[in-house]
């Protein structure tokens, strides 16, 4: 099946990143179970694309596959990924190392585990700069100091000597961002960049990311379970469930007229301070387990709009311009 174009504002021309039919499986020997099942995704230069869904939907695996950093036991079983015209799956490890940290940067979910605990943060940033730009030590440290200032860390010269455990969660996330953009990437992947941060620090981190994105003019793949954040910063959004993109649209269309029942359920679960109707809504049931994805539409067992065909056949795709959904109910 051809990839589904969901081109939004500010996204003319050829995509910077194009993913077609991406499949990722977990297992060993002759027992493999698909966790990502045919993802299509496009990101154009300068735009922000959000990927949302519950835990286990395949969001982070898709991001790690782009960087070719899948965990042990996982593999890309089929599909195509092209970045700026380069076939990512055809590159050897040396070629990927040249792209990682330079043309593509990534902010990981947990900066405390992503950063080296044995090295000061300034040295980690400087080492990346020296590797990709060939600068001397003094020049690389000066660049690292400027980057810490760019991401809003006070007294950046002092913080160059700090170890990760000496910094707060919000400051570690800023350091991770400085490391990700140290070599002027064209694409920044932000995987749940506000996880475990309080609301105030979340807002600060998101404002910092948006400012850096605008100043540097980079494309961003923003992975989150928080639809409010997605609405604030993204141009387009892809909703994932059970390893597939089930809906994709520009942000305004998705929030104003969602076509997939799963998207509608996610939107109902956004907490609202002025809502006095009772407990916050939840989606009944749980996502399917790996290796136990039901036939038909995988969301059907939890869907309030399901009918007989939903459990019998995998849904066709509904399209209206830039908006798509994999859903029989949308096609009725």
SERO-4910 file (N, C-alpha, C, O; in steps of 0.05 Angstrom, whole numbers):
BEGIN
 pado doro    nc1    nc2    nc3   cac1   cac2   cac3    cc1    cc2    cc3    oc1    oc2    oc3
  Unk    A     17    -24      0      0      0      0     17     25      0     38     26     14
  Unk    A     10     44    -16     26     69    -17     23     85      9      3     83     22
  Unk    A     44    100     16     43    116     40     21    136     39     13    146     17
  Unk    A     10    143     62    -13    162     63     -2    190     67      9    196     89
  Unk    A     -4    208     48      6    235     51    -12    251     69    -36    252     65
  Unk    A     -1    263     90    -16    280    108      0    306    109     13    312    130
  Unk    A      0    321     88     18    345     86      4    369     97    -19    375     89
  Unk    A     17    382    117      5    405    130     17    432    121     33    433    102
  Unk    A     11    453    136     21    479    130     51    480    132     63    466    149
  Unk    A     63    496    116     92    499    117    108    475    109    131    471    117
  Unk    A     96    457     93    109    432     86    109    426     56    101    404     49
  Unk    A    118    445     40    118    440     11    142    422      3    161    419     19
  Unk    A    141    411    -21    164    398    -31    168    370    -21    150    358     -9
  Unk    A    192    359    -26    198    332    -19    202    329     11    214    346     23
  Unk    A    193    307     23    197    303     52    226    301     60    242    290     45
  Unk    A    233    312     84    259    308     95    263    279    104    283    266     99
  Unk    A    242    269    118    242    241    127    217    228    116    195    238    118
  Unk    A    220    204    103    198    190     92    200    160    101    219    147     95
  Unk    A    179    151    114    177    123    124    154    110    110    132    121    109
  Unk    A    159     87     98    138     72     84    137     43     94    158     29     93
  Unk    A    114     35    103    110      7    110    129     -4    130    138    -27    127
  Unk    A    135     11    151    155      2    171    143    -20    189    122    -16    201
  Unk    A    156    -42    190    149    -64    208    172    -70    227    195    -72    218
  Unk    A    166    -72    252    187    -78    273    177   -102    289    154   -102    298
  Unk    A    194   -122    292    186   -147    306    204   -152    330    228   -145    329
  Unk    A    193   -165    350    209   -174    373    209   -205    373    190   -217    364
  Unk    A    231   -216    382    232   -245    384    259   -256    381    279   -242    385
  Unk    A    261   -282    375    286   -296    372    281   -321    356    259   -333    357
  Unk    A    301   -329    341    299   -353    324    274   -352    306    271   -334    289
  Unk    A    256   -371    310    232   -373    292    207   -362    305    185   -365    294
  Unk    A    209   -348    327    186   -336    341    189   -306    341    204   -295    358
  Unk    A    174   -292    324    175   -264    322    146   -252    322    128   -263    310
  Unk    A    143   -230    337    117   -217    340    120   -188    332    138   -174    341
  Unk    A    102   -179    315    104   -152    305     93   -131    325     71   -134    335
  Unk    A    110   -112    331    103    -90    350     96    -65    334     79    -49    344
  Unk    A    108    -61    311    101    -39    293     93    -52    267    108    -68    256
  Unk    A     70    -44    256     58    -60    234     50    -42    210     26    -37    205
  Unk    A     70    -33    196     65    -19    171     61     11    175     42     22    164
  Unk    A     78     24    189     76     53    194     86     68    170    107     63    159
  Unk    A     69     88    162     77    107    141     78    135    154     59    142    169
  Unk    A     99    150    150    102    176    163    120    193    145    140    184    134
  Unk    A    112    219    143    129    238    128    133    263    145    114    273    158
  Unk    A    157    274    144    163    299    158    178    317    138    197    309    126
  Unk    A    168    341    135    181    361    117    199    379    133    195    382    157
  Unk    A    217    392    120    236    410    133    221    432    147    203    445    136
  Unk    A    228    437    172    217    459    187    191    454    201    181    471    216
  Unk    A    178    430    196    152    426    209    155    408    234    175    394    237
  Unk    A    134    409    250    133    392    275    110    372    272     87    380    269
  Unk    A    117    347    273     98    325    271     96    311    297    116    302    308
  Unk    A     72    309    308     68    295    333     59    266    328     44    260    309
  Unk    A     68    248    345     59    220    345     48    214    373     63    217    393
  Unk    A     23    207    375     10    203    401     -2    175    402     -6    162    382
  Unk    A     -7    166    427    -19    140    432    -12    130    459      6    141    472
  Unk    A    -26    110    468    -20     98    494      7     84    495     19     80    474
  Unk    A     16     78    518     41     63    521     38     36    506     17     23    508
  Unk    A     59     28    492     58      3    477     47      6    449     44    -15    435
  Unk    A     40     30    440     29     33    414     49     32    392     42     30    368
  Unk    A     75     35    399     96     34    379    109     60    373    126     62    354
  Unk    A    102     81    388    113    108    383    144    109    386    158    116    368
  Unk    A    153    100    410    182    102    415    198     83    398    220     89    390
  Unk    A    186     59    392    200     40    375    204     52    347    225     48    335
  Unk    A    185     66    337    187     79    311    210     99    311    226    101    293
  Unk    A    211    115    333    232    135    336    260    122    337    279    131    324
  Unk    A    262    101    353    288     87    355    296     73    329    320     71    322
  Unk    A    276     65    313    282     53    287    294     73    268    313     67    253
  Unk    A    284     98    269    295    119    252    324    123    258    340    127    240
  Unk    A    331    123    284    359    126    292    375    100    290    399    101    295
  Unk    A    362     78    283    375     52    282    387     45    310    410     37    312
  Unk    A    370     49    331    378     44    358    358     25    372    353     29    396
  Unk    A    347      6    358    327    -12    369    340    -28    392    363    -36    390
  Unk    A    324    -35    412    334    -51    434    340    -80    425    331    -89    404
  Unk    A    356    -94    441    362   -122    435    336   -138    433    318   -135    449
  Unk    A    335   -155    414    311   -172    410    291   -160    390    271   -172    384
  Unk    A    297   -135    381    279   -122    361    294   -119    335    318   -115    334
  Unk    A    279   -120    314    291   -116    287    270   -104    268    246   -107    272
  Unk    A    280    -89    248    263    -80    227    260   -103    207    279   -111    194
  Unk    A    235   -112    205    230   -136    188    224   -128    159    229   -144    141
  Unk    A    213   -104    154    209    -94    127    202    -65    128    197    -53    149
  Unk    A    202    -53    104    196    -24    102    219     -8     91    240    -19     85
  Unk    A    214     18     87    234     36     76    235     61     93    214     71    103
  Unk    A    259     72     97    263     97    111    284    113     96    307    104     92
  Unk    A    276    137     87    295    154     73    297    181     88    276    193     95
  Unk    A    321    190     92    326    216    105    343    233     86    365    226     79
  Unk    A    332    256     77    345    274     58    356    259     34    378    264     25
  Unk    A    340    240     24    347    224      1    365    200      6    370    185    -12
  Unk    A    373    196     31    391    173     38    374    150     50    357    154     67
  Unk    A    379    126     39    365    102     49    378     94     76    400     84     77
  Unk    A    363     99     98    374     94    124    380     64    129    398     57    144
  Unk    A    364     47    116    367     18    121    391      7    105    400    -16    110
  Unk    A    401     22     86    424     13     70    450     21     82    471     12     74
  Unk    A    450     39    102    474     49    114    487     29    133    472     15    147
  Unk    A    513     27    132    526     11    153    528     27    179    520     50    180
  Unk    A    540     15    200    540     28    225    557     53    225    550     73    238
  Unk    A    579     54    209    595     78    207    579    101    195    580    124    204
  Unk    A    563     94    174    547    114    161    525    125    180    520    149    180
  Unk    A    513    107    196    493    116    215    505    133    237    493    153    246
  Unk    A    529    126    245    543    142    266    548    171    257    548    189    272
  Unk    A    553    174    230    558    201    220    532    217    221    533    241    225
  Unk    A    509    204    217    483    218    218    474    224    246    464    245    252
  Unk    A    477    204    264    468    207    291    484    229    305    508    229    304
  Unk    A    470    247    317    483    269    332    492    291    314    502    312    324
  Unk    A    489    288    288    496    310    269    471    318    254    458    338    261
  Unk    A    465    304    232    441    311    217    415    304    231    394    316    227
  Unk    A    417    283    249    393    275    265    401    275    294    421    263    302
  Unk    A    385    289    311    389    288    340    365    277    354    343    278    344
  Unk    A    369    266    378    347    254    393    348    261    422    369    260    435
  Unk    A    325    269    433    322    273    461    307    248    472    285    243    464
  Unk    A    321    234    489    310    209    500    291    214    524    292    235    536
  Unk    A    274    193    530    255    196    551    268    202    578    258    219    593
  Unk    A    289    188    584    302    190    611    330    200    607    348    185    602
  Unk    A    335    227    611    362    237    606    382    227    627    406    226    621
  Unk    A    373    218    650    392    208    670    405    182    661    429    178    667
  Unk    A    390    166    647    402    141    636    415    146    609    434    131    601
  Unk    A    406    166    594    418    171    567    445    185    569    462    182    552
  Unk    A    448    202    591    474    215    595    494    197    609    486    180    625
  Unk    A    519    201    604    540    185    617    544    195    645    552    218    649
  Unk    A    539    179    666    541    188    693    569    194    702    573    207    723
  Unk    A    589    185    688    617    187    696    631    212    684    654    217    690
  Unk    A    617    227    667    629    250    654    614    275    659    589    274    660
  Unk    A    627    298    663    613    323    665    597    329    640    605    321    618
  Unk    A    574    342    643    556    345    620    570    362    598    565    357    574
  Unk    A    586    381    605    599    398    586    618    382    569    621    387    545
  Unk    A    632    362    581    650    345    566    635    327    546    645    321    524
  Unk    A    611    318    554    595    301    537    587    316    512    588    306    490
  Unk    A    578    341    516    570    358    493    595    364    476    593    362    451
  Unk    A    617    371    488    641    378    474    652    354    458    661    357    435
  Unk    A    650    330    469    659    306    455    643    302    429    655    294    409
  Unk    A    617    306    431    601    303    407    609    324    386    610    318    362
  Unk    A    614    348    394    622    370    376    648    363    363    652    367    339
  Unk    A    667    354    379    694    347    368    692    324    348    706    324    327
  Unk    A    674    304    354    671    281    336    660    289    309    670    280    288
  Unk    A    640    306    309    626    313    284    636    338    270    632    340    246
  Unk    A    648    356    285    657    381    273    688    384    272    698    402    259
  Unk    A    702    367    286    731    368    286    743    391    300    766    398    294
  Unk    A    729    404    318    740    427    333    760    417    354    759    394    363
  Unk    A    777    435    363    795    430    385    779    430    411    756    438    412
  Unk    A    793    422    432    779    419    458    768    446    469    745    447    478
  Unk    A    785    466    467    777    492    478    753    503    462    734    513    474
  Unk    A    754    501    436    732    512    419    707    496    424    685    507    424
  Unk    A    709    469    427    686    452    432    673    459    459    648    459    461
  Unk    A    689    464    479    678    471    505    665    498    504    644    503    518
  Unk    A    676    517    489    663    543    486    636    540    472    617    553    479
  Unk    A    635    522    452    610    517    438    590    504    457    566    510    457
  Unk    A    599    485    474    582    472    494    571    492    514    547    491    521
  Unk    A    587    512    522    577    533    540    555    549    527    535    556    539
  Unk    A    559    556    501    539    572    487    513    556    484    492    568    485
  Unk    A    516    530    480    492    513    478    476    511    504    452    512    504
  Unk    A    491    509    526    477    509    552    463    535    557    441    536    569
  Unk    A    475    557    548    461    583    550    437    583    532    416    594    539
  Unk    A    439    572    508    417    571    489    392    557    500    370    565    496
  Unk    A    397    535    515    374    520    526    365    530    553    348    518    566
  Unk    A    376    553    561    366    566    585    377    558    612    364    560    632
  Unk    A    401    547    612    414    539    637    430    563    647    448    573    634
  Unk    A    424    571    672    438    594    684    467    586    691    472    562    696
  Unk    A    484    605    690    513    601    696    524    577    680    535    558    692
  Unk    A    522    578    654    530    555    637    559    547    641    566    524    639
  Unk    A    577    566    645    605    559    649    609    541    673    625    522    672
  Unk    A    595    547    694    597    530    718    585    502    713    596    482    722
  Unk    A    562    502    699    548    477    694    564    458    675    558    434    675
  Unk    A    583    468    660    599    450    643    612    428    660    616    406    650
  Unk    A    618    434    685    633    415    702    614    398    719    624    381    733
  Unk    A    588    402    716    569    387    732    565    359    721    565    355    697
  Unk    A    561    339    739    554    312    731    523    310    729    509    325    743
  Unk    A    513    291    713    484    289    710    468    287    736    447    299    739
  Unk    A    479    272    755    464    268    780    463    293    798    448    294    817
  Unk    A    480    313    791    480    338    806    459    358    796    455    379    807
  Unk    A    445    351    774    425    369    762    397    359    767    392    335    771
  Unk    A    378    378    767    350    370    769    340    357    743    354    358    723
  Unk    A    316    345    744    306    332    721    302    351    698    308    345    675
  Unk    A    292    375    704    288    395    682    315    404    670    317    408    646
  Unk    A    335    407    687    362    415    676    374    393    660    387    399    640
  Unk    A    371    368    669    381    346    653    368    345    625    381    339    605
  Unk    A    342    351    625    328    351    599    339    373    581    340    370    557
  Unk    A    346    396    593    357    417    577    385    410    567    392    416    544
  Unk    A    401    396    584    427    387    575    424    367    552    439    368    532
  Unk    A    404    349    554    399    329    533    392    343    507    400    335    485
  Unk    A    376    365    509    369    380    486    394    394    473    397    394    449
  Unk    A    411    405    490    435    418    481    453    398    466    464    404    445
  Unk    A    454    373    476    470    352    463    457    344    437    471    340    417
  Unk    A    430    343    436    417    335    411    420    355    389    420    348    365
  Unk    A    422    381    396    424    402    375    452    413    371    456    433    358
  Unk    A    471    400    384    499    410    385    511    414    357    528    431    353
  Unk    A    503    396    339    516    397    312    496    405    290    498    396    267
  Unk    A    477    422    298    458    434    278    444    413    262    446    413    237
  Unk    A    428    395    275    414    375    260    392    386    243    382    408    248
  Unk    A    384    371    223    361    379    206    335    367    218    313    378    213
  Unk    A    338    346    234    315    333    246    321    328    275    342    317    282
  Unk    A    302    335    293    304    330    321    281    312    329    258    318    324
  Unk    A    288    289    341    267    271    351    266    274    381    285    270    396
  Unk    A    242    282    391    238    287    420    218    265    430    194    267    424
  Unk    A    229    246    444    213    223    454    204    228    482    220    225    501
  Unk    A    179    236    486    168    242    512    187    260    528    195    252    550
  Unk    A    193    284    518    214    300    531    206    312    558    222    323    572
  Unk    A    180    310    565    171    321    591    163    300    611    150    306    631
  Unk    A    170    274    605    163    253    624    175    258    651    198    265    654
  Unk    A    159    254    672    167    255    700    173    284    709    185    287    731
  Unk    A    167    304    693    171    332    701    145    343    711    123    336    701
  Unk    A    146    361    731    121    374    740    111    393    719    125    400    700
  Unk    A     86    402    723     73    418    702     88    444    695     90    451    672
  Unk    A     98    457    715    113    482    711    138    477    694    144    492    675
  Unk    A    153    456    701    178    450    687    171    440    659    186    446    640
  Unk    A    149    425    656    141    416    629    137    440    611    146    441    588
  Unk    A    123    461    621    118    485    605    144    498    597    147    508    575
  Unk    A    163    500    616    188    512    610    204    497    589    215    509    570
  Unk    A    204    470    591    218    454    572    206    456    544    220    458    524
  Unk    A    179    456    543    165    458    517    170    485    504    174    487    480
  Unk    A    170    507    520    175    533    509    204    534    499    209    546    478
  Unk    A    222    522    513    250    521    505    253    506    478    267    515    460
  Unk    A    240    483    476    242    467    451    230    483    428    241    482    406
  Unk    A    207    496    432    195    511    410    212    534    401    215    539    377
  Unk    A    225    548    421    242    570    414    267    561    398    274    573    378
  Unk    A    279    539    407    302    528    393    295    519    365    310    523    346
  Unk    A    272    506    363    263    496    336    259    519    317    267    518    294
  Unk    A    248    541    327    244    565    310    270    578    303    275    586    280
  Unk    A    288    581    322    314    594    318    332    578    299    345    590    282
  Unk    A    331    552    301    349    535    285    336    526    259    349    516    241
  Unk    A    309    528    257    295    521    233    295    491    227    296    483    204
  Unk    A    294    474    248    296    445    244    268    433    245    249    444    256
  Unk    A    266    409    233    242    393    235    242    378    261    263    371    271
  Unk    A    218    372    272    216    359    298    196    336    295    174    340    286
  Unk    A    203    313    304    185    291    309    180    290    339    198    283    355
  Unk    A    156    297    348    149    300    376    131    277    385    108    275    376
  Unk    A    142    260    402    128    236    411    117    241    439    132    249    457
  Unk    A     91    236    442     79    243    468     53    228    472     41    218    453
  Unk    A     45    225    497     18    215    503      0    239    511    -24    235    516
  Unk    A     12    263    512     -2    287    521    -13    303    497      2    317    484
  Unk    A    -39    300    492    -51    314    469    -51    344    472    -51    358    452
  Unk    A    -52    354    496    -51    383    500    -25    395    490    -25    415    477
  Unk    A     -2    381    496     24    391    486     25    389    456     35    407    443
  Unk    A     14    368    445     14    364    416     -1    387    403      8    398    382
  Unk    A    -24    394    414    -40    416    403    -25    442    403    -29    459    385
  Unk    A     -8    446    422      6    472    425     29    474    405     35    496    395
  Unk    A     43    452    400     69    455    385     70    443    358     88    448    342
  Unk    A     50    425    351     53    410    326     37    421    303     16    435    307
  Unk    A     46    416    279     32    423    254     13    400    246    -10    405    239
  Unk    A     24    376    248      8    352    241     11    332    263     29    334    280
  Unk    A     -7    312    263     -6    292    284    -14    265    272    -32    263    256
  Unk    A      0    244    281     -7    216    274    -14    202    300      1    203    320
  Unk    A    -37    189    300    -46    174    324    -40    145    319    -49    133    299
  Unk    A    -26    132    338    -18    104    336    -33     87    356    -38     95    378
  Unk    A    -41     63    346    -53     43    364    -44     16    354    -46     10    330
  Unk    A    -35     -1    372    -27    -29    366     -8    -30    342    -10    -48    325
  Unk    A     11    -11    342     32    -12    322     26      0    295     41     -3    276
  Unk    A      2     13    292     -5     25    266    -14     53    270    -24     61    292
  Unk    A    -11     69    249    -23     96    249    -52     93    242    -59     84    220
  Unk    A    -70    100    261    -99     96    256   -113    122    247   -135    121    236
  Unk    A   -100    145    252   -110    170    242    -87    190    239    -68    190    254
  Unk    A    -89    207    219    -69    228    214    -82    252    202    -99    250    184
  Unk    A    -74    276    211    -86    300    201    -70    324    210    -52    321    227
  Unk    A    -76    348    199    -65    372    211    -79    375    238   -101    364    243
  Unk    A    -65    388    257    -74    388    284   -103    399    287   -119    388    301
  Unk    A   -108    421    273   -135    433    276   -157    414    268   -177    412    282
  Unk    A   -153    400    246   -174    381    237   -177    358    256   -200    349    261
  Unk    A   -155    348    267   -157    325    285   -172    332    310   -188    316    320
  Unk    A   -167    356    321   -180    364    346   -209    372    342   -225    368    359
  Unk    A   -214    384    318   -241    394    314   -260    372    303   -284    372    309
  Unk    A   -249    353    288   -267    333    275   -252    306    273   -246    297    251
  Unk    A   -245    293    296   -232    267    295   -250    246    282   -274    246    287
  Unk    A   -238    229    266   -254    209    252   -251    181    262   -267    163    256
  Unk    A   -231    176    279   -227    149    290   -237    149    319   -231    167    334
  Unk    A   -253    128    327   -263    127    355   -241    128    376   -245    139    397
  Unk    A   -217    117    369   -195    118    389   -186    146    393   -181    154    416
  Unk    A   -184    162    372   -176    190    375   -197    205    392   -190    221    409
  Unk    A   -222    200    386   -244    213    402   -242    206    431   -246    223    448
  Unk    A   -236    181    437   -233    172    465   -209    186    478   -211    194    501
  Unk    A   -187    188    464   -163    202    475   -170    231    481   -162    241    502
  Unk    A   -184    244    463   -191    272    467   -210    275    491   -208    295    505
  Unk    A   -228    256    495   -246    258    518   -230    256    545   -240    265    565
  Unk    A   -207    243    544   -192    238    568   -174    262    576   -160    260    596
  Unk    A   -174    283    560   -158    306    568   -171    319    592   -194    327    591
  Unk    A   -156    322    614   -168    335    638   -175    364    633   -159    379    620
  Unk    A   -197    373    644   -206    400    642   -213    411    669   -228    399    684
  Unk    A   -201    434    676   -204    445    703   -233    452    709   -241    451    733
  Unk    A   -248    460    689   -275    469    694   -296    447    691   -320    453    691
  Unk    A   -287    423    688   -306    400    685   -314    390    712   -298    379    727
  Unk    A   -340    393    719   -350    384    745   -371    361    741   -388    357    758
  Unk    A   -369    347    718   -388    326    713   -382    299    727   -398    281    726
  Unk    A   -358    297    739   -352    272    753   -323    264    747   -307    280    739
  Unk    A   -317    238    752   -289    229    748   -280    233    719   -296    233    701
  Unk    A   -254    235    715   -243    239    689   -248    214    672   -244    191    682
  Unk    A   -257    217    647   -263    193    630   -237    177    625   -215    188    624
  Unk    A   -241    151    622   -219    133    614   -229    116    591   -253    113    587
  Unk    A   -210    104    577   -216     85    555   -219     58    568   -199     48    580
  Unk    A   -241     44    565   -244     18    578   -225     -2    565   -218      0    542
  Unk    A   -218    -22    582   -200    -43    572   -171    -35    569   -164    -13    578
  Unk    A   -155    -52    557   -127    -48    554   -119    -53    525   -132    -68    511
  Unk    A    -97    -40    516    -87    -46    489    -80    -75    486    -73    -87    507
  Unk    A    -81    -87    462    -74   -115    459    -45   -120    465    -27   -104    460
  Unk    A    -39   -144    476    -12   -152    482      3   -160    456    -10   -168    436
  Unk    A     29   -156    457     46   -164    434     41   -194    429     43   -211    447
  Unk    A     36   -200    404     31   -228    396      2   -236    400     -5   -259    393
  Unk    A    -15   -218    410    -43   -225    414    -62   -204    403    -83   -198    414
  Unk    A    -54   -192    380    -70   -171    368    -93   -184    353    -89   -201    336
  Unk    A   -117   -176    359   -141   -190    347   -143   -184    317   -132   -165    307
  Unk    A   -158   -201    303   -164   -196    275   -183   -173    272   -194   -163    292
  Unk    A   -187   -165    248   -204   -141    243   -190   -116    253   -166   -113    250
  Unk    A   -206    -98    265   -194    -74    276   -185    -80    304   -201    -89    321
  Unk    A   -159    -75    311   -150    -81    338   -163    -65    360   -161    -73    384
  Unk    A   -175    -42    353   -188    -26    374   -217    -35    379   -229    -26    398
  Unk    A   -227    -52    362   -256    -60    364   -264    -69    392   -286    -62    400
  Unk    A   -248    -86    407   -258    -95    433   -262    -72    453   -275    -75    473
  Unk    A   -250    -48    448   -252    -26    466   -269     -3    455   -273     18    467
  Unk    A   -280     -7    431   -292     15    416   -322     17    421   -336     -3    421
  Unk    A   -332     41    426   -360     46    431   -376     49    406   -400     52    407
  Unk    A   -363     48    383   -377     50    357   -373     25    340   -381     26    316
  Unk    A   -363      3    351   -357    -20    335   -382    -35    327   -402    -35    341
  Unk    A   -381    -47    303   -403    -65    294   -390    -90    282   -366    -92    283
  Unk    A   -406   -108    272   -397   -135    265   -373   -134    247   -354   -150    250
  Unk    A   -373   -117    227   -351   -117    207   -324   -110    220   -303   -119    210
  Unk    A   -325    -95    242   -300    -86    255   -283   -109    265   -259   -108    265
  Unk    A   -296   -130    274   -282   -153    285   -275   -173    264   -259   -191    268
  Unk    A   -287   -171    240   -284   -190    219   -263   -183    198   -249   -200    188
  Unk    A   -260   -157    193   -242   -148    172   -225   -125    181   -234   -107    196
  Unk    A   -199   -125    172   -182   -101    177   -194    -78    162   -201    -80    138
  Unk    A   -196    -54    175   -210    -32    162   -196    -20    138   -171    -19    137
  Unk    A   -211    -11    119   -200      5     97   -195     33    107   -200     40    130
  Unk    A   -183     49     89   -175     76     97   -195     97     87   -201     98     63
  Unk    A   -204    114    105   -221    137     98   -202    160     93   -184    165    109
  Unk    A   -207    176     72   -190    199     66   -208    223     58   -227    220     44
  Unk    A   -200    246     68   -212    271     59   -189    292     59   -181    303     80
  Unk    A   -178    297     35   -155    315     33   -131    305     49   -121    283     44
  Unk    A   -123    321     69   -100    314     85   -106    296    109    -89    289    124
  Unk    A   -132    289    111   -141    274    135   -145    245    128   -158    240    107
  Unk    A   -135    226    144   -140    198    139   -147    184    166   -139    193    187
  Unk    A   -161    161    163   -167    145    186   -171    116    177   -183    111    156
  Unk    A   -161     97    192   -166     69    187   -190     60    204   -187     53    227
  Unk    A   -214     61    192   -238     57    209   -262     51    191   -268     66    173
  Unk    A   -276     29    197   -301     23    183   -323     43    190   -339     50    173
  Unk    A   -324     52    215   -344     71    224   -342     97    208   -362    110    201
  Unk    A   -317    106    203   -313    131    188   -322    128    159   -329    148    147
  Unk    A   -322    104    149   -329     99    121   -359     95    117   -368     93     94
  Unk    A   -375     93    139   -403     87    136   -418    111    124   -442    110    121
***
